[in-house]
Amino acid sequence: MNKGDLFTVYLDGSPMTICVLGSYQEELSGEEMVILAVVSQENMVHIPADDLNGLFLRAKYTH
């Protein structure tokens, strides 16, 4: 899985869109962990990364 990948899973017969936000290696076990987010199809928008600078003030978020 790569950051930004989208996939659909079915939970109790309902589709859910999942986005991969990132990953890291667990310090104690060495196991690779993935950070996921559930995305609502009604609220999903596609915006070029360069356009995000105009939407958010730099002081309000970090990466």
N, C-alpha and C positions, 0 to 999 in steps of 0.2 A: 504494500500500500504506500502511496505517495501523498504528500500534503496536497490537498485540493481535490483528491479523488472523491467522486460521488458514487454511491451505490444504493440499491433498494433492498430492504429486508421486509419480510412479512411477519407481523406480530399479531397473533390471533386473527389472521386473515386480512389485516389492514396493512397496506403498504406504507413504509416509512423510509424517507430519503435520509441517508447518513452521509456526512462529509468528514473526511479525515483532516483534522486540524494540525496534527503534528505527531511526533513520536519521540520517545526517549528510552534509555536503557535503565531499568531498575537497578539502583546502586547495590543493594544487598544480594539479590538473586541473579542479576545479570540478564534477566528476562526483558525482551523488548516489549514496551507498552505503547499503545496507540491512544491518542486523544481524539475522541469522536464528538460530533454534534448532530443532533436531530434537526433537520431542515424542513420547514413547512413549505410545501410546493406553492401555496398562495402568496407567500412572502419572499420567495427566492428571486433575486435579481442577479444579473451578470454585469459586472462593472470592471473595465480594465484597471489594473493596479495603479497605473499612473493617474487615473481620474480620482482615486481615493484621497489624494492630497487636498483636493478642493472640497471634499465633504467633511473632513475632520481636521481640527486644529492639532498641530503636532504636540502641544502641551497636554492634550487630553488622552493620548494613547501611546503605548510603547510597543516595540516589536523585538 
